[in-house]
Amino acid sequence: MENNQPHKPALPAMALAALGVVFGDIGTSPLYTMKEVFSAGHHPLALNAGNVYGILSLITWALILIVSVKYVAFIMRADNRGEGGIMALLALASRNTHGNRIKQRNIMLLGILGACMFYADGMITPAISVLSAVEGLEVAAPHLHQFIVPITIVVLFGLFWAQSKGTEVVGAFFGPVMLVWFGTLGLLGAINIAHDTSILSALNPLYAVRFFTGQPWIAFVALGAVVLAVTGAEALYADMGHFGRFPIRLAWFIFVLPSLILNYFGQGALILHNANAVKNPFYLLAPEWALIPLILLATMATVIASQAVITGAFSVSRQALQLGYIPRMHIQHTSESTQGQVYMPRVNWGLMIATMALVIGFRSSGNLAAAYGIAVTGDMVITSLLAAVVFHEIWRWSKLKTGLLVTLFLITDLAFFSANVLKIPDGGWVPLLIGIIILTLMLTWKSGRSMVYTRLKADAMAIEPFIEAIGAHPPPRVPGTAVFMTPNPDGVPHAMLHNLKHNKVLHKKVVILTVKFLDIPHTNLEERVSVEALPYEFYRVTVKYGFKDEPDLPRDLALCAKYGLEIGTMDTSYFIGKESLIASHKSGMAYWRKKIFIGLFRTAETITNQFKLPPNRVVELGSQLMI
């Protein structure tokens, strides 16, 4: 009861924090969406009242159907113990598939592909957002055009460099800055709407219908740009664990959605009265004296939007790592009070290099818009398919109810995805290439780990006969506790055999330790540790973590005391098997993939660091393994 009291007073603060973190991506879309819809590309859209009204109607109802209905009303209810995001949805959808390997594999492939699309989006979003904000300088002073790319590179470098400092302090400013940003969006839009209130009639979905029936091909092609208005919708679901459903829903319906619609309609009214404003309708909404402050505010907003995407990439990487889809990496916790705030150097610098390469290669937000959309819409389609499994298998909805709702989602998602397929020759191939590379690496790592585990398990002796043999012919037992880490709790760890072979002793207490990562975000202390006492002072211990838990074995092994197993800090040694892998031409996986897996295996973070083992208490015993 005590925890419920501060809930209501904290709600506005939570909604403000959600405003700063969750809505940055979708909130900066007005910078470039209308400009790209009417830009003179391969399929230019004529600037006339019918087209402007049709586009505004499409944007409005895309925001309502995709964000408000799909994500806010339904997808956000598919939480995994309060957590959202593509990996949480994958874990949830996989829950009832253990008896069906084909179904399990298909769901796994969908989830991994969704994560790959998220990474591709995470590379393009900072590039297009910051670039489009800095391009406002060209409106204020056209001779500054040559400095746009260098300034963008500097801003991006500062953004990625600051990641290691953590977002806790900077995050305190995110909410207020985005509050000012969305207020500015709404105000600028309302001022321009006041010059022609008839533009509000485009709220009627009939204008979108007429746009499609009057010129179906042009309207279909235009969807490739209209989708820019809903990029970032997946962040509402991905960040649900940080803020909860209600604060996100409150911020969306009360503030974000009205501000976005006002701004888009203001831009529509502006370009109908001044066709030249189509070159950058967002910045031309503002009076000349406000242009520089607006550019600075937009740059801050796009940095915040990029920050949220980068933080999301860290979160997805951590979940993927602990679910076994990517190699172990160094994880730095940047907050003592908030467990979810992490920094992953490899992910950070990889994103930075890719983002800067996109800026240098495409050089303008208009060019980058051609690459934007494939990843986002692909992720939307995958989310709908995984949600269908959750609705039917987990929520026990009927096939009819599930089919009707998911069909509605897929009609919208596939329409946007198909329109973005047309942009593949103009840059849409970039996120596809990124996704294919990451997908290949993730599947290779997953398959390689499975091969290593199968091989080690096949070569391992059963633990029970081994313990009986130890009891019949006991080797010397030395004081202390030996913890042997192994993924196979039923077999004798290779490190134990090597220790017996070379040192010819066993410790007084022998712990066979297996760490398992479950398809839930967190495990509580009651379910984290299980202990099984075996003969002759042998113990089988299992430590369970959720995919968002922070592993700390010395801390969690102390929980064994309540089961009668005392594991002291100073008299415990940790024995770890360190395999050297050799690729063979045997079946199981292509030779080139084995070589990639071995390369990833060698660069993986050490188990000592991953599980926070004391380095001076760790013994590594090596062996060669042919795969």
C-alpha positions in Angstrom: 0.0 0.0 0.0 2.9 2.4 0.8 4.1 2.2 -2.8 0.7 3.1 -4.2 0.5 6.5 -2.5 3.0 8.4 -4.6 1.6 7.0 -7.8 -0.7 9.9 -8.7 1.7 12.8 -7.9 4.4 11.0 -9.8 2.3 10.6 -13.0 2.9 14.0 -14.5 6.7 13.6 -13.8 6.6 10.2 -15.5 4.7 11.6 -18.5 7.2 14.4 -18.8 10.1 11.9 -18.6 8.4 9.8 -21.3 8.0 12.9 -23.4 11.8 13.3 -23.4 12.8 9.7 -24.1 9.9 8.0 -25.9 8.7 10.6 -28.4 12.0 12.1 -29.7 12.0 10.2 -33.0 8.4 10.6 -34.0 8.5 14.2 -32.6 11.2 15.3 -35.0 9.5 13.8 -38.1 7.8 17.2 -39.0 11.3 18.4 -39.9 11.4 16.4 -43.1 8.1 14.6 -43.8 6.1 17.2 -45.7 9.3 18.3 -47.5 10.0 14.8 -48.7 6.4 14.2 -49.8 6.4 17.0 -52.3 10.1 17.0 -53.1 11.0 16.6 -56.8 12.3 13.0 -56.8 11.7 10.2 -59.2 7.9 10.3 -58.5 7.2 14.0 -57.8 3.8 14.9 -56.3 2.1 17.9 -57.8 1.5 20.8 -55.3 -2.2 21.4 -55.4 -5.0 21.6 -52.8 -6.3 18.1 -53.5 -2.9 16.5 -53.0 -2.1 18.5 -49.9 -5.5 17.7 -48.3 -5.0 14.0 -49.3 -1.5 13.8 -47.8 -2.6 15.6 -44.5 -5.5 13.1 -44.2 -3.1 10.2 -44.8 -0.7 11.5 -42.2 -3.5 12.0 -39.7 -5.0 8.6 -40.1 -1.6 6.9 -40.2 -0.8 8.4 -36.8 -4.2 7.3 -35.5 -4.2 3.7 -36.9 -0.6 2.8 -36.5 0.4 4.7 -33.3 -2.9 5.2 -31.4 -4.7 1.9 -32.3 -2.0 -0.6 -33.1 0.8 0.3 -30.7 -1.0 2.2 -27.9 -4.2 0.3 -27.7 -3.0 -3.2 -28.5 0.7 -3.9 -28.8 1.5 -2.2 -25.5 -0.7 -4.7 -23.7 1.6 -7.5 -24.9 4.1 -6.9 -22.2 6.6 -9.5 -20.8 6.4 -8.8 -17.1 6.0 -5.1 -17.8 8.8 -5.0 -20.4 8.2 -4.2 -24.1 10.3 -4.1 -27.3 11.0 -6.6 -30.1 13.1 -9.0 -28.0 10.5 -9.0 -25.2 7.8 -9.8 -27.8 10.0 -12.5 -29.3 10.4 -14.1 -25.8 6.7 -13.9 -25.2 5.7 -15.3 -28.6 8.2 -18.2 -28.1 6.8 -19.2 -24.7 4.4 -22.0 -25.9 6.5 -23.3 -28.8 8.9 -25.7 -27.0 7.3 -28.8 -28.5 7.2 -27.4 -32.0 10.8 -26.9 -33.3 9.7 -25.5 -36.8 7.4 -23.0 -35.2 10.0 -22.0 -32.6 12.6 -21.5 -35.4 10.2 -19.4 -37.5 9.4 -17.2 -34.5 13.1 -16.9 -33.6 13.9 -15.9 -37.2 11.2 -13.2 -37.2 12.4 -11.8 -33.9 16.0 -11.7 -34.9 15.0 -10.0 -38.3 13.0 -7.5 -36.3 16.1 -6.7 -34.1 18.2 -6.3 -37.3 15.7 -3.8 -38.7 15.9 -2.0 -35.4 19.7 -1.7 -35.7 19.4 -0.4 -39.2 16.9 2.1 -38.1 19.2 3.1 -35.2 21.9 4.0 -37.7 19.7 6.0 -40.0 17.6 7.9 -37.4 20.5 10.0 -35.9 21.8 10.7 -39.4 18.6 12.0 -40.9 17.4 13.7 -37.8 20.5 15.8 -37.0 21.1 16.5 -40.7 17.6 17.8 -41.2 17.9 20.1 -38.2 21.3 21.5 -39.3 19.9 22.1 -42.8 17.9 24.9 -41.3 21.1 26.9 -41.5 20.6 26.9 -45.3 17.3 28.6 -44.9 18.7 31.3 -42.7 21.9 31.7 -44.7 22.2 29.9 -48.1 26.0 30.4 -48.2 26.4 28.0 -45.2 25.3 25.0 -47.3 28.9 23.7 -47.5 29.1 23.6 -43.7 26.0 21.4 -43.1 27.7 18.0 -43.4 30.8 19.0 -41.3 28.6 20.5 -38.5 26.4 17.4 -38.6 29.5 15.2 -38.2 30.7 17.3 -35.2 27.2 17.1 -33.5 27.1 13.3 -34.0 30.6 12.8 -32.7 29.7 14.8 -29.6 26.6 12.7 -29.1 28.3 9.3 -29.4 31.3 10.5 -27.3 29.0 11.5 -24.5 27.3 8.0 -24.3 30.0 6.7 -21.9 29.1 9.4 -19.4 25.6 8.1 -19.0 22.2 9.7 -19.7 21.0 10.2 -16.1 22.2 13.8 -15.7 21.5 14.8 -19.3 18.2 12.9 -19.1 16.8 15.4 -16.6 16.8 18.0 -19.3 15.2 15.7 -22.0 11.6 16.1 -20.8 11.6 20.0 -20.4 13.4 20.4 -23.8 10.9 18.2 -25.6 8.0 19.9 -23.8 9.2 23.2 -25.3 9.7 21.4 -28.7 6.2 20.0 -28.9 4.8 23.3 -27.6 6.7 25.0 -30.4 5.4 22.5 -33.0 1.8 23.1 -31.9 2.2 26.9 -31.7 3.8 27.3 -35.1 1.2 25.0 -36.7 -1.7 26.8 -35.0 -0.4 30.3 -36.2 -0.3 29.2 -39.8 -3.7 27.3 -39.6 -5.3 30.5 -38.3 -4.5 32.0 -41.8 -6.7 29.3 -43.4 -8.8 27.2 -41.0 -10.4 25.4 -44.0 -7.3 23.2 -44.0 -8.7 21.4 -40.9 -11.3 19.7 -43.1 -8.4 17.4 -44.2 -9.0 15.6 -40.8 -11.8 13.9 -42.7 -10.6 10.4 -43.9 -12.6 10.9 -47.1 -9.8 13.1 -48.5 -7.4 10.2 -48.1 -9.9 7.9 -49.9 -10.4 10.4 -52.7 -6.6 10.9 -53.0 -6.2 7.1 -53.6 -9.2 6.6 -55.9 -8.3 9.6 -58.0 -4.6 8.8 -58.6 -3.9 5.4 -57.0 -0.3 4.9 -58.3 0.8 8.4 -57.2 -0.9 7.9 -53.8 0.7 4.6 -53.3 4.2 6.0 -54.1 3.5 8.9 -51.7 3.1 6.4 -48.9 6.9 5.9 -49.0 7.2 9.5 -47.7 4.1 9.6 -45.5 5.6 6.7 -43.4 8.2 9.2 -42.2 5.5 10.7 -40.0 5.2 7.5 -38.0 8.8 6.5 -37.6 9.5 6.1 -33.9 6.2 4.5 -33.1 8.0 1.3 -32.0 9.7 3.4 -29.3 6.4 3.6 -27.4 6.5 -0.2 -27.0 10.2 -0.5 -26.6 10.4 2.0 -23.7 7.3 0.8 -21.9 9.3 -0.9 -19.2 10.9 2.4 -18.1 7.7 4.4 -17.8 4.7 2.1 -17.8 1.7 2.2 -20.2 -0.3 5.0 -18.7 2.3 7.8 -18.7 3.2 7.0 -22.3 -0.5 6.9 -23.3 -1.2 10.2 -21.4 1.7 12.0 -23.1 0.7 10.8 -26.5 -3.0 11.6 -26.5 -2.8 14.9 -24.4 0.2 16.5 -25.9 2.2 14.7 -28.6 -0.5 13.8 -31.1 -2.3 17.2 -31.1 1.1 19.0 -31.5 2.1 16.8 -34.4 -1.2 17.2 -36.2 -1.2 21.0 -35.7 2.3 21.3 -37.1 1.6 19.1 -40.2 -1.6 21.1 -40.9 0.2 24.3 -40.4 2.8 23.2 -43.0 0.0 22.3 -45.4 -1.7 25.7 -45.0 1.7 27.4 -45.6 2.7 25.6 -48.8 -0.8 26.1 -50.3 -0.4 29.9 -49.8 3.3 30.0 -50.8 4.5 27.2 -53.1 8.1 28.2 -52.7 7.9 27.2 -49.0 7.8 23.5 -50.0 11.7 23.5 -50.1 11.6 23.5 -46.3 8.1 24.1 -44.9 9.0 23.3 -41.3 11.5 26.1 -40.9 9.5 28.6 -43.0 6.6 28.2 -40.6 8.6 30.5 -38.3 9.1 34.3 -38.6 12.6 35.2 -39.7 13.6 36.5 -36.2 12.8 33.1 -34.7 14.7 31.0 -37.3 18.1 30.7 -35.5 16.5 29.8 -32.1 14.3 27.3 -33.9 17.4 25.7 -35.5 19.1 25.4 -32.1 15.9 23.9 -30.5 15.5 21.5 -33.4 19.1 20.4 -33.1 18.6 19.7 -29.4 15.4 17.8 -30.2 17.1 15.7 -32.8 20.0 14.9 -30.5 17.5 13.8 -27.9 15.7 11.7 -30.5 19.1 10.1 -31.5 20.0 9.6 -27.9 16.8 7.6 -27.4 17.5 5.4 -30.4 21.1 4.8 -29.3 20.0 3.9 -25.8 17.4 1.6 -27.3 20.2 -0.1 -29.3 22.2 -0.7 -26.1 19.0 -2.2 -24.5 18.3 -4.5 -27.4 21.9 -5.6 -27.6 22.0 -6.4 -23.9 18.8 -8.5 -24.3 20.1 -10.2 -27.4 23.4 -11.0 -25.7 21.7 -12.6 -22.7 19.3 -14.5 -24.9 22.4 -15.9 -26.8 22.0 -14.1 -30.1 25.2 -12.0 -30.0 28.7 -12.6 -28.4 29.5 -11.4 -24.9 30.4 -7.7 -24.9 31.6 -5.3 -22.3 28.6 -3.7 -20.5 29.2 -0.6 -18.5 26.5 0.5 -16.0 26.2 4.3 -16.1 23.8 4.7 -13.2 23.9 3.5 -9.6 20.1 4.0 -9.2 18.7 2.9 -12.6 19.6 -0.7 -13.6 18.5 -0.3 -17.3 21.0 2.5 -18.1 24.0 0.8 -19.8 26.7 1.7 -22.2 28.2 -0.8 -24.6 31.4 0.5 -26.3 31.4 -1.8 -29.3 27.7 -1.0 -30.1 28.3 2.7 -29.6 31.3 3.1 -31.8 29.9 0.8 -34.5 26.7 2.9 -34.6 28.8 6.1 -34.8 30.9 4.9 -37.7 27.8 3.7 -39.6 25.9 6.9 -38.9 28.7 9.2 -40.0 29.3 7.1 -43.1 25.6 7.5 -44.0 25.8 11.3 -43.5 29.0 11.6 -45.7 27.6 9.2 -48.3 24.1 10.7 -48.7 24.9 14.3 -47.7 21.3 15.5 -47.3 18.2 14.5 -45.4 16.4 14.3 -48.8 18.8 11.7 -50.1 18.7 9.8 -46.7 14.9 9.7 -46.8 15.2 7.3 -49.7 17.0 4.9 -47.3 14.6 5.6 -44.5 11.4 3.6 -44.2 12.4 0.0 -45.2 13.7 -0.8 -41.8 10.9 0.9 -39.9 8.1 -0.7 -42.0 9.8 -4.1 -41.9 9.9 -3.9 -38.1 6.2 -2.9 -38.1 5.3 -6.0 -40.2 7.3 -8.3 -37.9 5.7 -6.8 -34.8 2.3 -7.5 -36.2 3.2 -11.1 -37.0 4.7 -11.8 -33.6 1.7 -10.0 -31.9 -0.6 -12.5 -33.8 1.1 -15.4 -32.1 0.8 -13.6 -28.7 -2.9 -12.8 -29.2 -3.8 -16.4 -30.2 -1.3 -18.5 -28.2 -0.8 -16.5 -25.0 -4.0 -14.4 -24.7 -6.1 -17.3 -26.1 -8.0 -15.1 -28.5 -10.0 -17.0 -31.2 -8.5 -17.4 -34.7 -11.3 -15.2 -36.1 -10.7 -12.3 -33.6 -6.9 -12.5 -34.0 -7.1 -12.8 -37.8 -9.4 -9.8 -38.2 -7.3 -7.5 -36.0 -3.9 -8.6 -37.4 -5.2 -8.4 -40.9 -6.2 -4.7 -40.3 -2.6 -4.1 -39.0 -1.0 -5.9 -41.9 -3.0 -4.1 -44.5 -1.6 -0.8 -43.3 1.9 -2.2 -42.6 2.3 -4.0 -45.9 1.0 -0.9 -47.8 3.7 1.2 -46.3 6.4 -1.5 -46.7 5.5 -2.1 -50.3 5.7 1.6 -51.1 9.1 1.7 -49.5 10.3 -1.2 -51.6 10.2 1.2 -54.6 12.9 3.2 -52.9 15.4 0.3 -52.9 17.4 1.6 -56.0 17.6 5.1 -54.5 19.0 4.1 -51.1 16.6 1.6 -49.6 19.2 -1.1 -50.3 21.3 0.3 -47.4 19.1 -0.8 -44.5 18.5 -4.1 -46.3 22.2 -4.7 -46.6 22.8 -3.7 -43.0 20.0 -6.0 -41.9 21.3 -9.0 -43.9 24.8 -8.6 -42.5 23.6 -8.4 -38.9 21.1 -11.2 -39.4 24.0 -13.4 -40.8 26.2 -12.6 -37.8 23.4 -13.3 -35.3 22.3 -16.6 -36.8 25.9 -17.7 -37.2 26.6 -16.9 -33.5 23.4 -18.7 -32.4 24.1 -21.8 -34.6 27.8 -21.9 -33.6 27.0 -21.8 -29.9 24.6 -24.6 -30.4 27.3 -26.7 -32.2 29.8 -26.1 -29.4 27.3 -27.0 -26.7 26.2 -30.2 -28.6 29.9 -31.2 -29.0 30.8 -30.6 -25.4 27.7 -32.4 -24.2 28.4 -35.4 -26.4 32.0 -35.6 -25.1 31.1 -35.1 -21.4 30.9 -37.9 -18.8 27.7 -38.3 -16.8 28.0 -36.6 -13.4 26.5 -39.3 -11.2 28.8 -42.2 -12.1 31.8 -39.8 -11.9 30.9 -38.8 -8.3 30.5 -42.5 -7.3 33.9 -43.2 -8.7 35.3 -40.2 -6.7 33.7 -41.7 -3.6 35.2 -45.2 -4.3 38.7 -43.8 -5.1 38.9 -40.4 -3.5 41.7 -38.0 -4.6 43.2 -35.6 -2.1 40.6 -33.0 -1.0 42.0 -29.6 -0.2 40.2 -26.9 1.9 38.0 -24.4 0.1 35.3 -24.3 -2.5 35.7 -24.9 -6.3 33.1 -23.6 -8.6 33.1 -25.2 -12.0 31.0 -23.3 -14.6 29.3 -25.4 -17.3 26.3 -25.1 -19.6 25.6 -28.8 -19.1 24.6 -29.5 -15.4 24.3 -33.3 -16.1 27.9 -33.7 -17.3 31.3 -33.5 -15.8 32.8 -30.1 -16.7 35.9 -30.3 -18.9 37.7 -27.9 -16.5 37.2 -30.4 -13.6 38.7 -33.3 -15.6 41.7 -31.1 -16.5 42.1 -30.0 -12.9 42.1 -33.7 -11.7 44.4 -34.7 -14.5 47.0 -32.0 -13.9 46.7 -31.1 -10.2 45.3 -34.5 -9.0 43.3 -32.8 -6.2 39.7 -31.7 -5.6 38.5 -29.0 -3.2 36.5 -30.0 -0.1 33.3 -28.5 -1.7 32.7 -28.8 -5.4 30.0 -26.7 -7.0 28.8 -27.5 -10.6 27.4 -24.2 -11.6 25.1 -23.5 -14.6 23.8 -20.1 -15.5 20.5 -19.8 -17.4 19.0 -16.8 -19.0 15.2 -17.0 -19.2 12.7 -15.4 -21.6 11.5 -13.0 -18.9 13.0 -9.6 -18.1 13.8 -10.2 -14.5 13.9 -13.0 -11.9 13.3 -12.3 -8.2 15.6 -13.4 -5.4 13.4 -16.3 -4.5 13.7 -18.0 -7.9 17.2 -16.9 -8.8 19.1 -19.8 -7.2 18.5 -23.5 -6.9 20.8 -25.9 -5.0 20.9 -29.7 -5.3 23.1 -31.5 -2.8 25.0 -34.5 -4.3 27.1 -37.1 -2.5 30.6 -36.5 -1.3 30.2 -32.7 -0.9 29.3 -32.1 -4.5 26.6 -29.6 -5.3 24.6 -28.7 -8.4 23.7 -25.1 -8.5 21.6 -23.2 -11.1 21.5 -19.4 -11.2 18.7 -17.9 -13.3 18.6 -14.4 -14.8 16.1 -12.6 -16.9 17.3 -11.0 -20.1 17.4 -7.6 -18.5 19.1 -8.6 -15.2 22.6 -7.7 -14.3 24.6 -10.9 -13.8 26.8 -10.9 -10.6 27.7 -14.5 -9.6 29.6 -13.7 -6.3 26.6 -11.7 -5.1 24.0 -14.3 -6.1 25.9 -17.3 -5.0 25.7 -15.9 -1.5 21.9 -16.8 -1.7 23.0 -20.5 -1.6 23.5 -20.1 2.2 19.8 -20.5 2.9 20.0 -23.9 1.2 22.8 -25.0 3.5 25.7 -24.2 1.0 28.1 -21.6 2.3 30.3 -20.1 -0.5 32.9 -17.8 1.1 34.5 -15.0 -0.9 38.1 -15.6 0.1 38.3 -19.4 -0.1 36.4 -19.9 -3.4 38.0 -20.5 -6.8 36.2 -20.4 -10.1 37.3 -22.9 -12.8 36.4 -22.0 -16.4 36.9 -24.0 -19.5 38.5 -22.0 -22.3 38.1 -23.7 -25.6 40.2 -23.0 -28.7 38.0 -23.7 -31.7 39.2 -25.2 -35.0 37.0 -25.1 -38.1 36.5 -28.3 -40.0 34.8 -29.0 -43.3 32.3 -31.4 -41.6 28.6 -30.7 -42.0 26.7 -28.6 -39.5 27.4 -25.1 -40.9 29.2 -23.7 -43.9 33.0 -23.5 -43.5 33.0 -19.7 -44.0 30.3 -19.3 -41.3 32.4 -21.4 -39.0 35.3 -19.1 -39.6 33.1 -16.1 -38.8 31.9 -17.8 -35.6 35.4 -18.5 -34.5 36.4 -14.9 -35.1 33.4 -13.7 -33.0 34.2 -16.3 -30.3 37.7 -15.0 -30.0 36.6 -11.4 -29.5 33.8 -12.2 -27.0 34.1 -10.6 -23.6 35.5 -12.9 -20.9 33.2 -14.8 -18.6 35.1 -13.3 -15.7 33.9 -9.8 -16.7 30.5 -10.8 -17.8 29.6 -12.4 -14.4 31.8 -10.1 -12.3 34.0 -12.8 -11.0 37.0 -11.7 -8.9 39.9 -12.0 -11.4 42.4 -13.3 -8.8 40.1 -16.2 -7.9 39.6 -17.4 -11.6 41.4 -20.4 -13.1 41.1 -21.0 -16.9 41.8 -24.4 -18.2 42.1 -24.7 -22.0 41.3 -27.3 -24.5 40.9 -27.6 -28.3 37.6 -28.3 -30.0 37.0 -29.2 -33.6 33.7 -27.9 -35.0 
